[in-house]
Amino acid sequence: MNRTLDKSAACAINTASMNGKRGAIFDWDGVIINSAKHHDISWDRLAAESGYVLPEGHFVKGFGRKNDFIIPEILGWTRDPEEISRLSLRKEEFYREVVREIGITALPGVESWLHTLRDAGVACVIGSSTHRKNIVTTLEVLGLEAFFFDIVSAEDVKQGKPDPEVFLTAAARIGVEPSCGVVFEDALVGIAAAKAASMRVVAVATTESREKLAHADWVVDRMDELNVAELWAN
């Protein structure tokens, strides 16, 4: 754990002024769910329909990125804004189709951790580069809607991770100072975004090795290993 004294002191001051309000900001894919298979299938369906070729290793390179970066920069399919938008929306339609077809479950430990946070009075919000309809659809399938105060999705921000905009926006939605927010991430670009937002970050080792995630404040295999008091210790 690599918290600084200054950050802990700031959190103590801020939580005191906000009646102890604390916030948990969750990335989506790889943190709440493992949707790698669903997204992989949806990219395959999009490529088959559109006639584009998927380069080798594209899926790993795109972890945590928005489609409007993936399509031109990783896939190299097009730089035309209208075509990027069309392809992006169609890909997400395929994703929701796949979720409904084969189903999806929360990662081990997620639901029990959400119960723990709710019981402790910690406000929870989703901050993800995933499209809102995808998150809403999946939350309904999982039955976890009631745990989250709000959703900040791809449509709500201009800059994708590693820019901190998504996490700063999410913290603002729940009225939490950045220094008192804890981000839950699995992707390296997401950890970078959390650090840029001056937030502490828990890395969940679902898509990257623990070694690669070691620069996060905490690294876990599943979230119910965590302790609320430790995460928000003064």
C-alpha positions as CSV (number, residue, x, y, z in Angstrom):
1,M,0.0,0.0,0.0
2,N,1.4,3.4,-1.0
3,R,-0.8,6.1,0.5
4,T,0.9,9.3,1.5
5,L,0.3,11.1,4.8
6,D,-0.9,14.1,3.1
7,K,-3.7,12.2,1.2
8,S,-4.8,10.5,4.4
9,A,-4.9,13.8,6.3
10,A,-6.9,15.4,3.5
11,C,-9.4,12.5,3.6
12,A,-9.8,12.9,7.3
13,I,-10.5,16.6,7.0
14,N,-12.9,16.1,4.1
15,T,-14.9,13.3,5.6
16,A,-15.3,15.2,8.8
17,S,-16.7,18.2,6.9
18,M,-19.0,15.9,4.9
19,N,-20.3,13.9,7.9
20,G,-18.0,11.0,7.1
21,K,-19.2,10.5,3.5
22,R,-17.1,8.0,1.6
23,G,-17.4,6.9,-2.0
24,A,-16.6,3.7,-3.9
25,I,-16.2,4.1,-7.6
26,F,-16.4,0.9,-9.7
27,D,-15.1,0.2,-13.1
28,W,-17.4,-2.3,-14.8
29,D,-15.8,-5.0,-17.0
30,G,-13.3,-7.1,-15.1
31,V,-14.5,-5.6,-11.8
32,I,-18.2,-6.3,-11.4
33,I,-18.4,-8.8,-14.2
34,N,-16.1,-10.8,-16.5
35,S,-17.6,-10.0,-19.9
36,A,-14.5,-10.7,-21.9
37,K,-16.2,-13.6,-23.7
38,H,-19.3,-11.5,-24.4
39,H,-17.2,-8.6,-25.9
40,D,-14.9,-10.9,-27.8
41,I,-18.0,-12.5,-29.5
42,S,-19.5,-9.1,-30.2
43,W,-16.3,-7.9,-31.9
44,D,-16.3,-11.1,-34.0
45,R,-19.9,-10.5,-35.0
46,L,-19.2,-6.9,-35.9
47,A,-16.2,-7.8,-38.0
48,A,-18.2,-10.5,-39.8
49,E,-21.0,-8.2,-40.5
50,S,-18.9,-5.2,-41.6
51,G,-16.2,-7.1,-43.5
52,Y,-13.4,-5.7,-41.4
53,V,-10.5,-7.8,-40.1
54,L,-9.6,-8.0,-36.4
55,P,-5.8,-7.7,-35.9
56,E,-4.2,-10.3,-33.6
57,G,-4.1,-9.2,-29.9
58,H,-6.7,-6.4,-30.4
59,F,-8.8,-7.4,-27.4
60,V,-6.0,-7.2,-24.8
61,K,-4.7,-3.9,-26.3
62,G,-8.2,-2.5,-25.9
63,F,-8.7,-3.2,-22.2
64,G,-10.3,-0.2,-20.5
65,R,-10.4,1.9,-23.7
66,K,-13.4,3.5,-25.4
67,N,-14.6,2.3,-28.8
68,D,-13.8,5.6,-30.4
69,F,-10.1,4.9,-29.5
70,I,-10.1,1.2,-30.2
71,I,-11.7,1.4,-33.7
72,P,-9.2,3.9,-35.3
73,E,-6.1,3.3,-33.1
74,I,-6.1,-0.4,-32.3
75,L,-8.2,-1.9,-35.0
76,G,-7.2,0.6,-37.7
77,W,-10.6,0.2,-39.3
78,T,-11.5,3.9,-40.0
79,R,-10.9,7.4,-38.9
80,D,-14.2,8.8,-40.2
81,P,-16.2,10.0,-37.1
82,E,-19.6,8.9,-38.4
83,E,-18.3,5.4,-39.3
84,I,-16.6,5.1,-35.9
85,S,-19.9,6.0,-34.2
86,R,-21.9,3.6,-36.3
87,L,-19.5,0.7,-35.7
88,S,-19.3,1.5,-32.0
89,L,-23.1,1.5,-31.5
90,R,-23.5,-1.6,-33.6
91,K,-20.8,-3.4,-31.6
92,E,-22.6,-2.6,-28.3
93,E,-25.9,-3.9,-29.8
94,F,-24.2,-7.2,-30.4
95,Y,-22.8,-7.2,-26.9
96,R,-26.3,-6.8,-25.3
97,E,-27.6,-9.5,-27.7
98,V,-24.9,-11.9,-26.5
99,V,-25.6,-11.1,-22.8
100,R,-29.2,-12.0,-23.3
101,E,-28.4,-15.1,-25.3
102,I,-25.8,-16.7,-22.9
103,G,-26.4,-14.9,-19.6
104,I,-23.8,-13.4,-17.3
105,T,-22.9,-13.5,-13.6
106,A,-21.1,-11.2,-11.2
107,L,-17.5,-12.0,-10.3
108,P,-17.0,-14.0,-7.1
109,G,-17.2,-11.8,-4.0
110,V,-18.8,-8.8,-5.7
111,E,-22.3,-9.1,-4.3
112,S,-21.1,-9.7,-0.7
113,W,-18.7,-6.7,-1.0
114,L,-21.6,-4.5,-2.2
115,H,-23.7,-5.6,0.8
116,T,-20.7,-4.7,3.1
117,L,-20.3,-1.3,1.6
118,R,-24.1,-0.6,1.8
119,D,-24.2,-1.6,5.4
120,A,-21.2,0.7,6.1
121,G,-22.9,3.7,4.5
122,V,-20.4,3.9,1.6
123,A,-22.0,5.5,-1.5
124,C,-21.3,3.4,-4.7
125,V,-21.2,4.6,-8.3
126,I,-20.1,3.1,-11.5
127,G,-17.4,4.9,-13.5
128,S,-16.7,3.1,-16.8
129,S,-16.0,3.5,-20.5
130,T,-18.7,1.0,-21.1
131,H,-21.9,2.2,-22.8
132,R,-24.8,3.0,-20.5
133,K,-27.3,0.6,-22.1
134,N,-24.8,-2.2,-21.6
135,I,-24.4,-1.5,-17.9
136,V,-28.2,-1.1,-17.4
137,T,-29.0,-4.3,-19.3
138,T,-26.4,-6.3,-17.3
139,L,-27.4,-4.8,-14.0
140,E,-31.0,-5.9,-14.7
141,V,-29.8,-9.4,-15.5
142,L,-27.7,-9.5,-12.3
143,G,-30.3,-7.9,-10.1
144,L,-27.7,-5.4,-8.6
145,E,-29.3,-2.1,-9.6
146,A,-30.2,-1.1,-6.0
147,F,-26.5,-1.0,-4.9
148,F,-25.5,1.9,-7.1
149,F,-26.4,5.5,-6.7
150,D,-25.6,6.4,-10.3
151,I,-23.8,5.4,-13.5
152,V,-21.1,7.4,-15.3
153,S,-20.6,5.8,-18.7
154,A,-19.0,6.4,-22.0
155,E,-21.7,8.9,-23.0
156,D,-21.0,11.1,-20.0
157,V,-17.4,11.9,-20.6
158,K,-15.3,13.3,-23.5
159,Q,-12.0,11.8,-22.5
160,G,-11.4,8.1,-22.0
161,K,-9.0,6.5,-19.5
162,P,-6.2,7.1,-18.6
163,D,-7.7,10.6,-18.4
164,P,-9.3,11.0,-14.9
165,E,-12.6,12.6,-16.2
166,V,-14.8,9.5,-15.6
167,F,-13.7,9.1,-12.0
168,L,-13.9,12.8,-11.2
169,T,-17.4,12.9,-12.7
170,A,-18.4,9.8,-10.7
171,A,-17.1,11.3,-7.4
172,A,-19.0,14.5,-8.1
173,R,-22.3,12.6,-8.7
174,I,-22.1,11.1,-5.2
175,G,-20.8,14.3,-3.6
176,V,-17.5,12.8,-2.5
177,E,-14.1,14.6,-2.5
178,P,-11.6,12.7,-4.8
179,S,-9.3,12.2,-1.8
180,C,-12.0,10.2,-0.1
181,G,-13.0,8.1,-3.1
182,V,-11.6,4.6,-3.6
183,V,-11.6,3.3,-7.2
184,F,-11.9,-0.4,-8.1
185,E,-10.2,-1.2,-11.3
186,D,-8.7,-4.1,-13.3
187,A,-7.0,-2.3,-16.2
188,L,-3.7,-0.5,-16.2
189,V,-5.2,2.6,-17.9
190,G,-7.9,2.6,-15.2
191,I,-5.3,2.6,-12.5
192,A,-3.5,5.5,-14.2
193,A,-6.8,7.4,-14.4
194,A,-7.5,6.9,-10.7
195,K,-4.1,8.1,-9.8
196,A,-4.5,11.1,-12.1
197,A,-7.7,11.9,-10.2
198,S,-5.8,11.8,-6.8
199,M,-7.8,8.8,-5.7
200,R,-6.7,5.6,-4.0
201,V,-7.2,2.5,-6.1
202,V,-7.9,-1.2,-5.5
203,A,-6.7,-3.4,-8.4
204,V,-8.7,-6.5,-9.0
205,A,-6.4,-9.2,-10.6
206,T,-8.9,-10.5,-13.2
207,T,-7.4,-9.3,-16.4
208,E,-3.8,-8.5,-15.4
209,S,-1.3,-10.3,-13.2
210,R,-0.7,-9.1,-9.6
211,E,2.8,-8.1,-10.6
212,K,1.6,-5.7,-13.3
213,L,-0.9,-4.2,-10.8
214,A,1.5,-3.7,-8.0
215,H,1.6,0.1,-8.3
216,A,-2.1,0.2,-7.1
217,D,-2.7,0.9,-3.4
218,W,-4.2,-2.5,-2.9
219,V,-4.2,-5.7,-5.1
220,V,-6.8,-8.4,-4.5
221,D,-8.1,-11.5,-6.3
222,R,-11.7,-10.8,-5.2
223,M,-13.2,-7.8,-3.5
224,D,-14.6,-9.5,-0.5
225,E,-11.0,-9.9,0.8
226,L,-11.1,-6.2,1.6
227,N,-12.0,-4.3,4.8
228,V,-13.9,-1.1,4.8
229,A,-12.1,0.4,7.8
230,E,-8.7,-0.2,6.1
231,L,-9.7,1.4,2.8
232,W,-10.9,4.6,4.5
233,A,-8.5,4.7,7.4
234,N,-7.6,8.2,8.5
